Amino acid sequence: MNLVTGPGHRTMQSLTRKVLKEHHEVVRSITSSDAMNEVLVAGENVATSHRLEEFLGTFPDKRDRMFWKRLKVTKIR
């Protein structure tokens, strides 16, 4: 699920996180300091940031790799 972040969006972000946590074993947030959004991923076994690193080499463009490295994955508690 892709959510807009920032002022005015915190209530929806919090409610969405709460609902996902109620229905899924693991919820992770993927963010970047370059963007104003948060991607929430939920399920029984959701990959960590280490798993994202495996895909870095699939981007031929150096700029794409730079942005990929900036992604931050956090487990929602």
Secondary structure, 3 states (H helix, E strand, C coil): CEEECCCCCHHHHHHHHHHHHHHCCEEEEEECCCCCEEEEEEECCCCCHHHHHCCHHHCCCHHHHHHHHCCEEEECC
